[in-house]
Structures are given as C-alpha cells and as structure tokens.
C-alpha cells in the first residue's frame, strides 16, 4: 500500500483511501540501471566473421601448415614436403533474441515519450551480457591441457593453476606470483607477448590493488596502482574485471569454497563471429500497438588452445 505522511494522533488524514485528495505521482525520469561489464569484445578476435546471415552457417578457418625442417648434407637428394592446410570450423549455431510489445493507448497517455528507445537500449545491453556469460561459461574447458591444472606448463609441468577438488587459493600476498605464473605458461607455448589478457572476478582485482605493487612499472604505469586505483597491465597481461565468470562449488582441505573459472590468453586464441539478423518494429497484427524485436546469431571457438589458459581459483581467508 502506498505510504502516507504520518498525522498526529486524532488528526484526520486526507491521504487515506476513504478521502484521497493527495494523488500518487510517478516520476517522469526512469531509474538509472547498471549493467555488468562485458569483455568478449576485448578478448576475442573477429577476423573470420565474414558473411553470416542465419543460425547454422559455418565459417571455415584454414590454418598455416607446419613446414618440416630437415638436416642437409652436400650431394643429397632433397625430400619435398606436400603441405596440407587443415580447416577449423566455426559454427554459427547460437542465437539470442529480445521482443516486447507496446500499446497505442499507452503511447498517447504516457508522460515518458521516449520509453521505446530506453527499452531497446536495455535490450541491447542485456543481449551483450547474455552472450558474454555464455562465452565465459564454456570456453575455459577448451584451454590447452598444458595451460591448466596443477601441473601446467608445456616445458616445466610445475605450475599450479588449480583443478577440481584442489582449487588454487588466492590472497593479496600471492596473486602477483600467480599472474606471473600464467604468463610463464604462455611463454612455454611460445605465445606472442602482445595482446595478452586475463579476465578476473572483481574480488581478485581488488586484491591486486591491495598487493605490494611498489614498482609502478610492473603495472605499465608511471604511478603505483595503490595510488591511482587502475589495474592496467601486469606482466604483459591487460586485466579485465568481470562479474559474469562462471562460479563452481568445490572443496579445499575439507572446507566448502566458491571457485571462479578465470581465463587468460592472447587475442588469436578465441574467435567470435556474429550478425544482427533482425532489428525491427512493426504494427501489432492482433491489437493496437507496436512490436519491437531483435535477433542476433553468433558463434565462438578456441582456435588456438595453446594460446588460451584456465585459472581455477578461490579467495582464501589466509
């Protein structure tokens, strides 16, 4: 029930339901809405997007063949290789849509004249969030076997990035070391240093800001993170904060913990292709009003698993 201004005892309240002279008012401004930050546009490339018109289309990505290097001796007969290029299919098999209806009577009587645009903008933001959550919930499973688990590292097999039933505890004391370990994992795969990223939950980004970053150059800045509050870059990684990472219930030394599936890699690892197939409004055929709707089809694939890693960690109280 709407609230009324409290009267003194015994005083008749003209705002009650029996004598309502005080109207209820609705603000002409809409409440500001906050959206989860999306990251897929920053960690995935769109090099192979091409012409995508509907769900079910497939983009075939051809790889560069490995040319064999052989030892040479004077006078020998050369062995000529016949290079073969394999194709990685990028299937456009996912779709997301939004749709809402408005009424002509509401359009004529409402005091918010641009609410169609506001709702459409909200749909666009929600669409990005839905796609981002889908990507982050699935791609970590496609990391290279040497870029995840308790024995990560193609050459060393000695880096702990956490695994099921043995997640990695993170604190402000060890989080920088873990970031360096992630960089070492990519180094052992000969992954280029440019374009590296890591997506972390906000709680871990907060740990980084609280850590002992006395050397400002470590974060690629002239001022320490402790002073300017920006995460920036650490050990060649651009750090992205996301609330859309998948969380897993697990145990650590007998205690229940919430584990985050965080991903890191280089821009060539993950590819994304998308097409906004429909974005339209039309008269409602069964009533007086307008139908607004949009459809986006997309697909994604980890095409270079060796440039992609999975960090399975939780916030430790220690």
KOLZA-366992 format. One record per residue (C-alpha): z, x, y; residue number from 1. Coordinates in steps of 0.001 Angstrom, whole numbers, plus 500000, padded with zeros to 6 digits. Layout:
BEGIN
<rec><zz>Z</zz><xx>X</xx><yy>Y</yy><num>NUM</num></rec>
...
This chain:
BEGIN
<rec><zz>500000</zz><xx>500000</xx><yy>500000</yy><num>1</num></rec>
<rec><zz>499161</zz><xx>501362</xx><yy>503478</yy><num>2</num></rec>
<rec><zz>502131</zz><xx>502707</xx><yy>505347</yy><num>3</num></rec>
<rec><zz>503549</zz><xx>501054</xx><yy>508439</yy><num>4</num></rec>
<rec><zz>505565</zz><xx>502505</xx><yy>511275</yy><num>5</num></rec>
<rec><zz>509269</zz><xx>502076</xx><yy>510338</yy><num>6</num></rec>
<rec><zz>511081</zz><xx>499490</xx><yy>512530</yy><num>7</num></rec>
<rec><zz>514738</zz><xx>499406</xx><yy>513381</yy><num>8</num></rec>
<rec><zz>516759</zz><xx>497065</xx><yy>511107</yy><num>9</num></rec>
<rec><zz>516257</zz><xx>493379</xx><yy>512048</yy><num>10</num></rec>
<rec><zz>513141</zz><xx>494030</xx><yy>514149</yy><num>11</num></rec>
<rec><zz>510041</zz><xx>492073</xx><yy>513112</yy><num>12</num></rec>
<rec><zz>507204</zz><xx>494421</xx><yy>512072</yy><num>13</num></rec>
<rec><zz>503851</zz><xx>493053</xx><yy>513236</yy><num>14</num></rec>
<rec><zz>502087</zz><xx>495526</xx><yy>510954</yy><num>15</num></rec>
<rec><zz>503153</zz><xx>493754</xx><yy>507742</yy><num>16</num></rec>
<rec><zz>500816</zz><xx>491729</xx><yy>505558</yy><num>17</num></rec>
<rec><zz>502161</zz><xx>488410</xx><yy>506932</yy><num>18</num></rec>
<rec><zz>501268</zz><xx>489276</xx><yy>510509</yy><num>19</num></rec>
<rec><zz>498806</zz><xx>492192</xx><yy>510514</yy><num>20</num></rec>
<rec><zz>497815</zz><xx>492845</xx><yy>514126</yy><num>21</num></rec>
<rec><zz>497632</zz><xx>496616</xx><yy>513639</yy><num>22</num></rec>
<rec><zz>494292</zz><xx>497479</xx><yy>511959</yy><num>23</num></rec>
<rec><zz>493744</zz><xx>500215</xx><yy>509387</yy><num>24</num></rec>
<rec><zz>491361</zz><xx>502819</xx><yy>510767</yy><num>25</num></rec>
<rec><zz>489038</zz><xx>505186</xx><yy>508901</yy><num>26</num></rec>
<rec><zz>488145</zz><xx>508472</xx><yy>510500</yy><num>27</num></rec>
<rec><zz>484538</zz><xx>508976</xx><yy>511474</yy><num>28</num></rec>
<rec><zz>484785</zz><xx>512529</xx><yy>510139</yy><num>29</num></rec>
<rec><zz>484626</zz><xx>513410</xx><yy>506469</yy><num>30</num></rec>
<rec><zz>487314</zz><xx>515578</xx><yy>504899</yy><num>31</num></rec>
<rec><zz>486245</zz><xx>519199</xx><yy>504556</yy><num>32</num></rec>
<rec><zz>485545</zz><xx>520094</xx><yy>500928</yy><num>33</num></rec>
<rec><zz>485986</zz><xx>523546</xx><yy>499421</yy><num>34</num></rec>
<rec><zz>483677</zz><xx>524849</xx><yy>496708</yy><num>35</num></rec>
<rec><zz>484135</zz><xx>527504</xx><yy>494043</yy><num>36</num></rec>
<rec><zz>482204</zz><xx>530670</xx><yy>494881</yy><num>37</num></rec>
<rec><zz>479174</zz><xx>531217</xx><yy>492641</yy><num>38</num></rec>
<rec><zz>477962</zz><xx>534635</xx><yy>491541</yy><num>39</num></rec>
<rec><zz>474919</zz><xx>534196</xx><yy>489296</yy><num>40</num></rec>
<rec><zz>472564</zz><xx>534758</xx><yy>492227</yy><num>41</num></rec>
<rec><zz>474135</zz><xx>538191</xx><yy>492745</yy><num>42</num></rec>
<rec><zz>474418</zz><xx>539436</xx><yy>489154</yy><num>43</num></rec>
<rec><zz>471184</zz><xx>538126</xx><yy>487599</yy><num>44</num></rec>
<rec><zz>467619</zz><xx>539069</xx><yy>488421</yy><num>45</num></rec>
<rec><zz>464802</zz><xx>536530</xx><yy>488749</yy><num>46</num></rec>
<rec><zz>461976</zz><xx>538950</xx><yy>488025</yy><num>47</num></rec>
<rec><zz>460416</zz><xx>536749</xx><yy>485363</yy><num>48</num></rec>
<rec><zz>460782</zz><xx>533307</xx><yy>486895</yy><num>49</num></rec>
<rec><zz>457060</zz><xx>532608</xx><yy>487056</yy><num>50</num></rec>
<rec><zz>455757</zz><xx>529061</xx><yy>486825</yy><num>51</num></rec>
<rec><zz>458412</zz><xx>526741</xx><yy>485413</yy><num>52</num></rec>
<rec><zz>457755</zz><xx>523022</xx><yy>485603</yy><num>53</num></rec>
<rec><zz>459904</zz><xx>521358</xx><yy>482947</yy><num>54</num></rec>
<rec><zz>462507</zz><xx>521894</xx><yy>480266</yy><num>55</num></rec>
<rec><zz>461113</zz><xx>523613</xx><yy>477197</yy><num>56</num></rec>
<rec><zz>458880</zz><xx>526118</xx><yy>478975</yy><num>57</num></rec>
<rec><zz>459213</zz><xx>529700</xx><yy>477797</yy><num>58</num></rec>
<rec><zz>458746</zz><xx>532929</xx><yy>479723</yy><num>59</num></rec>
<rec><zz>457881</zz><xx>535909</xx><yy>477512</yy><num>60</num></rec>
<rec><zz>459188</zz><xx>539212</xx><yy>478811</yy><num>61</num></rec>
<rec><zz>457316</zz><xx>542230</xx><yy>477485</yy><num>62</num></rec>
<rec><zz>459254</zz><xx>545435</xx><yy>477019</yy><num>63</num></rec>
<rec><zz>458132</zz><xx>549013</xx><yy>477573</yy><num>64</num></rec>
<rec><zz>457650</zz><xx>550689</xx><yy>474167</yy><num>65</num></rec>
<rec><zz>459556</zz><xx>553854</xx><yy>473268</yy><num>66</num></rec>
<rec><zz>457206</zz><xx>556827</xx><yy>473212</yy><num>67</num></rec>
<rec><zz>458110</zz><xx>559307</xx><yy>470471</yy><num>68</num></rec>
<rec><zz>458594</zz><xx>562954</xx><yy>471467</yy><num>69</num></rec>
<rec><zz>457695</zz><xx>565456</xx><yy>468730</yy><num>70</num></rec>
<rec><zz>458034</zz><xx>569205</xx><yy>468385</yy><num>71</num></rec>
<rec><zz>454799</zz><xx>571118</xx><yy>468931</yy><num>72</num></rec>
<rec><zz>453509</zz><xx>574265</xx><yy>467201</yy><num>73</num></rec>
<rec><zz>450365</zz><xx>576119</xx><yy>468036</yy><num>74</num></rec>
<rec><zz>447363</zz><xx>575008</xx><yy>465992</yy><num>75</num></rec>
<rec><zz>448979</zz><xx>571883</xx><yy>464513</yy><num>76</num></rec>
<rec><zz>447262</zz><xx>568506</xx><yy>464150</yy><num>77</num></rec>
<rec><zz>448660</zz><xx>566029</xx><yy>466660</yy><num>78</num></rec>
<rec><zz>450178</zz><xx>562765</xx><yy>465468</yy><num>79</num></rec>
<rec><zz>449155</zz><xx>559915</xx><yy>467740</yy><num>80</num></rec>
<rec><zz>451537</zz><xx>557021</xx><yy>468066</yy><num>81</num></rec>
<rec><zz>450325</zz><xx>553443</xx><yy>468452</yy><num>82</num></rec>
<rec><zz>452882</zz><xx>551985</xx><yy>470876</yy><num>83</num></rec>
<rec><zz>453891</zz><xx>548375</xx><yy>470403</yy><num>84</num></rec>
<rec><zz>455470</zz><xx>546214</xx><yy>473072</yy><num>85</num></rec>
<rec><zz>457884</zz><xx>543575</xx><yy>471868</yy><num>86</num></rec>
<rec><zz>458454</zz><xx>540386</xx><yy>473839</yy><num>87</num></rec>
<rec><zz>461820</zz><xx>538839</xx><yy>474601</yy><num>88</num></rec>
<rec><zz>461557</zz><xx>535054</xx><yy>475038</yy><num>89</num></rec>
<rec><zz>463340</zz><xx>533466</xx><yy>477985</yy><num>90</num></rec>
<rec><zz>463590</zz><xx>529801</xx><yy>477052</yy><num>91</num></rec>
<rec><zz>463924</zz><xx>527300</xx><yy>479879</yy><num>92</num></rec>
<rec><zz>465982</zz><xx>524911</xx><yy>477778</yy><num>93</num></rec>
<rec><zz>468719</zz><xx>523754</xx><yy>480134</yy><num>94</num></rec>
<rec><zz>468762</zz><xx>521136</xx><yy>482836</yy><num>95</num></rec>
<rec><zz>471194</zz><xx>519690</xx><yy>485340</yy><num>96</num></rec>
<rec><zz>470715</zz><xx>516603</xx><yy>487498</yy><num>97</num></rec>
<rec><zz>472502</zz><xx>514551</xx><yy>490129</yy><num>98</num></rec>
<rec><zz>471899</zz><xx>510968</xx><yy>491158</yy><num>99</num></rec>
<rec><zz>473577</zz><xx>508431</xx><yy>493416</yy><num>100</num></rec>
<rec><zz>472689</zz><xx>505079</xx><yy>494950</yy><num>101</num></rec>
<rec><zz>473338</zz><xx>503702</xx><yy>498438</yy><num>102</num></rec>
<rec><zz>473219</zz><xx>500144</xx><yy>499746</yy><num>103</num></rec>
<rec><zz>471303</zz><xx>498979</xx><yy>502807</yy><num>104</num></rec>
<rec><zz>474267</zz><xx>496873</xx><yy>503924</yy><num>105</num></rec>
<rec><zz>476478</zz><xx>499953</xx><yy>503920</yy><num>106</num></rec>
<rec><zz>473799</zz><xx>501876</xx><yy>505798</yy><num>107</num></rec>
<rec><zz>473763</zz><xx>499230</xx><yy>508507</yy><num>108</num></rec>
<rec><zz>477515</zz><xx>498894</xx><yy>508839</yy><num>109</num></rec>
<rec><zz>478928</zz><xx>502361</xx><yy>508227</yy><num>110</num></rec>
<rec><zz>480186</zz><xx>504461</xx><yy>511109</yy><num>111</num></rec>
<rec><zz>479127</zz><xx>507676</xx><yy>509318</yy><num>112</num></rec>
<rec><zz>475379</zz><xx>507717</xx><yy>509780</yy><num>113</num></rec>
<rec><zz>474572</zz><xx>510993</xx><yy>508029</yy><num>114</num></rec>
<rec><zz>476557</zz><xx>510484</xx><yy>504842</yy><num>115</num></rec>
<rec><zz>473387</zz><xx>510665</xx><yy>502684</yy><num>116</num></rec>
<rec><zz>472867</zz><xx>514250</xx><yy>503828</yy><num>117</num></rec>
<rec><zz>476535</zz><xx>515103</xx><yy>503261</yy><num>118</num></rec>
<rec><zz>476450</zz><xx>513736</xx><yy>499706</yy><num>119</num></rec>
<rec><zz>473166</zz><xx>515520</xx><yy>498961</yy><num>120</num></rec>
<rec><zz>474624</zz><xx>518802</xx><yy>500210</yy><num>121</num></rec>
<rec><zz>477652</zz><xx>518258</xx><yy>497983</yy><num>122</num></rec>
<rec><zz>475335</zz><xx>517641</xx><yy>495009</yy><num>123</num></rec>
<rec><zz>473567</zz><xx>520936</xx><yy>495708</yy><num>124</num></rec>
<rec><zz>476866</zz><xx>522833</xx><yy>495770</yy><num>125</num></rec>
<rec><zz>478116</zz><xx>521142</xx><yy>492608</yy><num>126</num></rec>
<rec><zz>474816</zz><xx>521972</xx><yy>490891</yy><num>127</num></rec>
<rec><zz>475259</zz><xx>525681</xx><yy>491638</yy><num>128</num></rec>
<rec><zz>478831</zz><xx>525585</xx><yy>490372</yy><num>129</num></rec>
<rec><zz>477789</zz><xx>523853</xx><yy>487147</yy><num>130</num></rec>
<rec><zz>475077</zz><xx>526435</xx><yy>486439</yy><num>131</num></rec>
<rec><zz>477375</zz><xx>529336</xx><yy>487323</yy><num>132</num></rec>
<rec><zz>480103</zz><xx>528066</xx><yy>484984</yy><num>133</num></rec>
<rec><zz>477541</zz><xx>527635</xx><yy>482186</yy><num>134</num></rec>
<rec><zz>476248</zz><xx>531201</xx><yy>482574</yy><num>135</num></rec>
<rec><zz>479687</zz><xx>532821</xx><yy>482737</yy><num>136</num></rec>
<rec><zz>480875</zz><xx>530804</xx><yy>479725</yy><num>137</num></rec>
<rec><zz>478125</zz><xx>532110</xx><yy>477451</yy><num>138</num></rec>
<rec><zz>476671</zz><xx>535463</xx><yy>478465</yy><num>139</num></rec>
<rec><zz>479739</zz><xx>537605</xx><yy>477690</yy><num>140</num></rec>
<rec><zz>479080</zz><xx>537077</xx><yy>473977</yy><num>141</num></rec>
<rec><zz>475730</zz><xx>538894</xx><yy>474370</yy><num>142</num></rec>
<rec><zz>477197</zz><xx>542189</xx><yy>475546</yy><num>143</num></rec>
<rec><zz>476219</zz><xx>545253</xx><yy>473505</yy><num>144</num></rec>
<rec><zz>478615</zz><xx>545979</xx><yy>470645</yy><num>145</num></rec>
<rec><zz>479480</zz><xx>549323</xx><yy>472255</yy><num>146</num></rec>
<rec><zz>480233</zz><xx>547646</xx><yy>475594</yy><num>147</num></rec>
<rec><zz>483144</zz><xx>545510</xx><yy>474417</yy><num>148</num></rec>
<rec><zz>486196</zz><xx>545542</xx><yy>472176</yy><num>149</num></rec>
<rec><zz>488950</zz><xx>548076</xx><yy>471604</yy><num>150</num></rec>
<rec><zz>486557</zz><xx>550889</xx><yy>470617</yy><num>151</num></rec>
<rec><zz>483959</zz><xx>550586</xx><yy>473367</yy><num>152</num></rec>
<rec><zz>481749</zz><xx>553486</xx><yy>474402</yy><num>153</num></rec>
<rec><zz>478457</zz><xx>554335</xx><yy>472713</yy><num>154</num></rec>
<rec><zz>479325</zz><xx>558033</xx><yy>472545</yy><num>155</num></rec>
<rec><zz>483123</zz><xx>558085</xx><yy>472573</yy><num>156</num></rec>
<rec><zz>484134</zz><xx>554806</xx><yy>470847</yy><num>157</num></rec>
<rec><zz>487515</zz><xx>555312</xx><yy>472508</yy><num>158</num></rec>
<rec><zz>487634</zz><xx>552873</xx><yy>475428</yy><num>159</num></rec>
<rec><zz>489756</zz><xx>549756</xx><yy>475137</yy><num>160</num></rec>
<rec><zz>488248</zz><xx>546688</xx><yy>476839</yy><num>161</num></rec>
<rec><zz>490279</zz><xx>544172</xx><yy>474827</yy><num>162</num></rec>
<rec><zz>489409</zz><xx>541980</xx><yy>471877</yy><num>163</num></rec>
<rec><zz>490556</zz><xx>538792</xx><yy>470168</yy><num>164</num></rec>
<rec><zz>494250</zz><xx>538974</xx><yy>469171</yy><num>165</num></rec>
<rec><zz>494527</zz><xx>542206</xx><yy>471156</yy><num>166</num></rec>
<rec><zz>493584</zz><xx>541454</xx><yy>474784</yy><num>167</num></rec>
<rec><zz>493918</zz><xx>544169</xx><yy>477391</yy><num>168</num></rec>
<rec><zz>496942</zz><xx>543850</xx><yy>479718</yy><num>169</num></rec>
<rec><zz>496104</zz><xx>544486</xx><yy>483375</yy><num>170</num></rec>
<rec><zz>498545</zz><xx>545498</xx><yy>486087</yy><num>171</num></rec>
<rec><zz>498134</zz><xx>546947</xx><yy>489558</yy><num>172</num></rec>
<rec><zz>499100</zz><xx>550297</xx><yy>488015</yy><num>173</num></rec>
<rec><zz>496226</zz><xx>550442</xx><yy>485507</yy><num>174</num></rec>
<rec><zz>493492</zz><xx>548223</xx><yy>486952</yy><num>175</num></rec>
<rec><zz>491667</zz><xx>551088</xx><yy>488675</yy><num>176</num></rec>
<rec><zz>491649</zz><xx>553067</xx><yy>485442</yy><num>177</num></rec>
<rec><zz>490141</zz><xx>550055</xx><yy>483644</yy><num>178</num></rec>
<rec><zz>487397</zz><xx>549777</xx><yy>486271</yy><num>179</num></rec>
<rec><zz>486586</zz><xx>553439</xx><yy>485773</yy><num>180</num></rec>
<rec><zz>486516</zz><xx>552843</xx><yy>482005</yy><num>181</num></rec>
<rec><zz>483977</zz><xx>550059</xx><yy>482481</yy><num>182</num></rec>
<rec><zz>481837</zz><xx>552464</xx><yy>484490</yy><num>183</num></rec>
<rec><zz>482133</zz><xx>555079</xx><yy>481749</yy><num>184</num></rec>
<rec><zz>480941</zz><xx>552526</xx><yy>479178</yy><num>185</num></rec>
<rec><zz>477762</zz><xx>552021</xx><yy>481200</yy><num>186</num></rec>
<rec><zz>477410</zz><xx>555776</xx><yy>481751</yy><num>187</num></rec>
<rec><zz>477404</zz><xx>556330</xx><yy>477991</yy><num>188</num></rec>
<rec><zz>474491</zz><xx>553874</xx><yy>477767</yy><num>189</num></rec>
<rec><zz>472574</zz><xx>555785</xx><yy>480491</yy><num>190</num></rec>
<rec><zz>472624</zz><xx>552702</xx><yy>482728</yy><num>191</num></rec>
<rec><zz>471482</zz><xx>553374</xx><yy>486325</yy><num>192</num></rec>
<rec><zz>474294</zz><xx>553583</xx><yy>488855</yy><num>193</num></rec>
<rec><zz>472631</zz><xx>551362</xx><yy>491443</yy><num>194</num></rec>
<rec><zz>473006</zz><xx>547613</xx><yy>491136</yy><num>195</num></rec>
<rec><zz>476208</zz><xx>547685</xx><yy>489083</yy><num>196</num></rec>
<rec><zz>478648</zz><xx>544776</xx><yy>489369</yy><num>197</num></rec>
<rec><zz>481782</zz><xx>543335</xx><yy>487830</yy><num>198</num></rec>
<rec><zz>482971</zz><xx>539719</xx><yy>488023</yy><num>199</num></rec>
<rec><zz>486757</zz><xx>539337</xx><yy>488046</yy><num>200</num></rec>
<rec><zz>489243</zz><xx>536499</xx><yy>488452</yy><num>201</num></rec>
<rec><zz>490957</zz><xx>536338</xx><yy>491870</yy><num>202</num></rec>
<rec><zz>494293</zz><xx>537400</xx><yy>490365</yy><num>203</num></rec>
<rec><zz>492780</zz><xx>540763</xx><yy>489406</yy><num>204</num></rec>
<rec><zz>491041</zz><xx>541191</xx><yy>492751</yy><num>205</num></rec>
<rec><zz>494480</zz><xx>540730</xx><yy>494259</yy><num>206</num></rec>
<rec><zz>495802</zz><xx>543488</xx><yy>492007</yy><num>207</num></rec>
<rec><zz>493100</zz><xx>545813</xx><yy>493291</yy><num>208</num></rec>
<rec><zz>494159</zz><xx>545158</xx><yy>496871</yy><num>209</num></rec>
<rec><zz>497767</zz><xx>545901</xx><yy>495919</yy><num>210</num></rec>
<rec><zz>496908</zz><xx>549047</xx><yy>493986</yy><num>211</num></rec>
<rec><zz>497393</zz><xx>552526</xx><yy>495360</yy><num>212</num></rec>
<rec><zz>493973</zz><xx>552993</xx><yy>496965</yy><num>213</num></rec>
<rec><zz>494925</zz><xx>555866</xx><yy>499209</yy><num>214</num></rec>
<rec><zz>491416</zz><xx>557284</xx><yy>499141</yy><num>215</num></rec>
<rec><zz>489353</zz><xx>554822</xx><yy>501191</yy><num>216</num></rec>
<rec><zz>486104</zz><xx>556374</xx><yy>499967</yy><num>217</num></rec>
<rec><zz>486873</zz><xx>555138</xx><yy>496446</yy><num>218</num></rec>
<rec><zz>486001</zz><xx>551645</xx><yy>497619</yy><num>219</num></rec>
<rec><zz>482986</zz><xx>552772</xx><yy>499612</yy><num>220</num></rec>
<rec><zz>484710</zz><xx>552114</xx><yy>502925</yy><num>221</num></rec>
<rec><zz>485978</zz><xx>554157</xx><yy>505799</yy><num>222</num></rec>
<rec><zz>489195</zz><xx>552139</xx><yy>505735</yy><num>223</num></rec>
<rec><zz>491533</zz><xx>551566</xx><yy>502822</yy><num>224</num></rec>
<rec><zz>491375</zz><xx>548203</xx><yy>501032</yy><num>225</num></rec>
<rec><zz>495081</zz><xx>547922</xx><yy>501681</yy><num>226</num></rec>
<rec><zz>494263</zz><xx>547767</xx><yy>505393</yy><num>227</num></rec>
<rec><zz>491069</zz><xx>545730</xx><yy>505645</yy><num>228</num></rec>
<rec><zz>491575</zz><xx>543282</xx><yy>502727</yy><num>229</num></rec>
<rec><zz>487984</zz><xx>543588</xx><yy>501443</yy><num>230</num></rec>
<rec><zz>487418</zz><xx>544523</xx><yy>497797</yy><num>231</num></rec>
<rec><zz>483989</zz><xx>546103</xx><yy>498367</yy><num>232</num></rec>
<rec><zz>482839</zz><xx>548691</xx><yy>495817</yy><num>233</num></rec>
<rec><zz>484863</zz><xx>550728</xx><yy>493360</yy><num>234</num></rec>
<rec><zz>483382</zz><xx>553406</xx><yy>491101</yy><num>235</num></rec>
<rec><zz>479835</zz><xx>552162</xx><yy>491783</yy><num>236</num></rec>
<rec><zz>480725</zz><xx>548532</xx><yy>490998</yy><num>237</num></rec>
<rec><zz>480274</zz><xx>545733</xx><yy>493512</yy><num>238</num></rec>
<rec><zz>483245</zz><xx>543495</xx><yy>492762</yy><num>239</num></rec>
<rec><zz>482801</zz><xx>539728</xx><yy>492766</yy><num>240</num></rec>
<rec><zz>485677</zz><xx>537251</xx><yy>492619</yy><num>241</num></rec>
<rec><zz>485142</zz><xx>534013</xx><yy>490689</yy><num>242</num></rec>
<rec><zz>487238</zz><xx>531030</xx><yy>489647</yy><num>243</num></rec>
<rec><zz>484540</zz><xx>529992</xx><yy>487167</yy><num>244</num></rec>
<rec><zz>485196</zz><xx>532590</xx><yy>484479</yy><num>245</num></rec>
<rec><zz>485987</zz><xx>531260</xx><yy>481012</yy><num>246</num></rec>
<rec><zz>489642</zz><xx>531491</xx><yy>480013</yy><num>247</num></rec>
<rec><zz>490870</zz><xx>531838</xx><yy>476429</yy><num>248</num></rec>
<rec><zz>494297</zz><xx>531167</xx><yy>474938</yy><num>249</num></rec>
<rec><zz>495388</zz><xx>534212</xx><yy>472926</yy><num>250</num></rec>
<rec><zz>498478</zz><xx>536199</xx><yy>471997</yy><num>251</num></rec>
<rec><zz>499687</zz><xx>539682</xx><yy>472887</yy><num>252</num></rec>
<rec><zz>502543</zz><xx>541197</xx><yy>470931</yy><num>253</num></rec>
<rec><zz>503614</zz><xx>537742</xx><yy>469844</yy><num>254</num></rec>
<rec><zz>503513</zz><xx>536154</xx><yy>473310</yy><num>255</num></rec>
<rec><zz>501010</zz><xx>533488</xx><yy>474385</yy><num>256</num></rec>
<rec><zz>498726</zz><xx>534692</xx><yy>477176</yy><num>257</num></rec>
<rec><zz>495748</zz><xx>533367</xx><yy>479134</yy><num>258</num></rec>
<rec><zz>492834</zz><xx>535768</xx><yy>478828</yy><num>259</num></rec>
<rec><zz>489833</zz><xx>535988</xx><yy>481154</yy><num>260</num></rec>
<rec><zz>486344</zz><xx>536768</xx><yy>479844</yy><num>261</num></rec>
<rec><zz>485089</zz><xx>539028</xx><yy>482622</yy><num>262</num></rec>
<rec><zz>481625</zz><xx>540571</xx><yy>482684</yy><num>263</num></rec>
<rec><zz>480189</zz><xx>543743</xx><yy>484149</yy><num>264</num></rec>
<rec><zz>476810</zz><xx>545372</xx><yy>484107</yy><num>265</num></rec>
<rec><zz>473682</zz><xx>546226</xx><yy>486011</yy><num>266</num></rec>
<rec><zz>471154</zz><xx>543874</xx><yy>487607</yy><num>267</num></rec>
<rec><zz>468461</zz><xx>544500</xx><yy>484966</yy><num>268</num></rec>
<rec><zz>470698</zz><xx>543201</xx><yy>482150</yy><num>269</num></rec>
<rec><zz>470746</zz><xx>539473</xx><yy>482864</yy><num>270</num></rec>
<rec><zz>467712</zz><xx>537479</xx><yy>483915</yy><num>271</num></rec>
<rec><zz>467633</zz><xx>533947</xx><yy>485251</yy><num>272</num></rec>
<rec><zz>464739</zz><xx>531564</xx><yy>485824</yy><num>273</num></rec>
<rec><zz>464969</zz><xx>528189</xx><yy>487492</yy><num>274</num></rec>
<rec><zz>462902</zz><xx>525449</xx><yy>489056</yy><num>275</num></rec>
<rec><zz>463963</zz><xx>522499</xx><yy>491188</yy><num>276</num></rec>
<rec><zz>461738</zz><xx>519953</xx><yy>489450</yy><num>277</num></rec>
<rec><zz>462734</zz><xx>516848</xx><yy>491403</yy><num>278</num></rec>
<rec><zz>464484</zz><xx>516236</xx><yy>494703</yy><num>279</num></rec>
<rec><zz>463638</zz><xx>512737</xx><yy>495808</yy><num>280</num></rec>
<rec><zz>464793</zz><xx>509457</xx><yy>497279</yy><num>281</num></rec>
<rec><zz>463186</zz><xx>506093</xx><yy>496565</yy><num>282</num></rec>
<rec><zz>463881</zz><xx>502422</xx><yy>497101</yy><num>283</num></rec>
<rec><zz>466153</zz><xx>500855</xx><yy>494511</yy><num>284</num></rec>
<rec><zz>463892</zz><xx>498575</xx><yy>492385</yy><num>285</num></rec>
<rec><zz>466799</zz><xx>496315</xx><yy>491419</yy><num>286</num></rec>
<rec><zz>468589</zz><xx>495939</xx><yy>494742</yy><num>287</num></rec>
<rec><zz>468620</zz><xx>496606</xx><yy>498475</yy><num>288</num></rec>
<rec><zz>469239</zz><xx>500290</xx><yy>498847</yy><num>289</num></rec>
<rec><zz>468032</zz><xx>503798</xx><yy>498087</yy><num>290</num></rec>
<rec><zz>468266</zz><xx>506033</xx><yy>495048</yy><num>291</num></rec>
<rec><zz>468813</zz><xx>509747</xx><yy>495649</yy><num>292</num></rec>
<rec><zz>468403</zz><xx>512237</xx><yy>492798</yy><num>293</num></rec>
<rec><zz>467551</zz><xx>515789</xx><yy>491892</yy><num>294</num></rec>
<rec><zz>466725</zz><xx>517706</xx><yy>488713</yy><num>295</num></rec>
<rec><zz>466848</zz><xx>521460</xx><yy>488144</yy><num>296</num></rec>
<rec><zz>465759</zz><xx>523161</xx><yy>484925</yy><num>297</num></rec>
<rec><zz>466725</zz><xx>526726</xx><yy>484124</yy><num>298</num></rec>
<rec><zz>467292</zz><xx>529373</xx><yy>481514</yy><num>299</num></rec>
<rec><zz>469015</zz><xx>532727</xx><yy>481259</yy><num>300</num></rec>
<rec><zz>469073</zz><xx>535629</xx><yy>478842</yy><num>301</num></rec>
<rec><zz>470751</zz><xx>539007</xx><yy>478482</yy><num>302</num></rec>
<rec><zz>467552</zz><xx>541021</xx><yy>478024</yy><num>303</num></rec>
<rec><zz>469174</zz><xx>544468</xx><yy>478151</yy><num>304</num></rec>
<rec><zz>472505</zz><xx>544193</xx><yy>476300</yy><num>305</num></rec>
<rec><zz>473115</zz><xx>547920</xx><yy>476690</yy><num>306</num></rec>
<rec><zz>473494</zz><xx>547332</xx><yy>480453</yy><num>307</num></rec>
<rec><zz>475973</zz><xx>544494</xx><yy>480019</yy><num>308</num></rec>
<rec><zz>479688</zz><xx>544575</xx><yy>479142</yy><num>309</num></rec>
<rec><zz>482626</zz><xx>542291</xx><yy>478398</yy><num>310</num></rec>
<rec><zz>486183</zz><xx>542863</xx><yy>479620</yy><num>311</num></rec>
<rec><zz>488740</zz><xx>540721</xx><yy>477754</yy><num>312</num></rec>
<rec><zz>491985</zz><xx>540977</xx><yy>479707</yy><num>313</num></rec>
<rec><zz>495034</zz><xx>539148</xx><yy>480991</yy><num>314</num></rec>
<rec><zz>497569</zz><xx>539569</xx><yy>483784</yy><num>315</num></rec>
<rec><zz>500527</zz><xx>541460</xx><yy>482427</yy><num>316</num></rec>
<rec><zz>504005</zz><xx>540920</xx><yy>483810</yy><num>317</num></rec>
<rec><zz>504789</zz><xx>544595</xx><yy>483238</yy><num>318</num></rec>
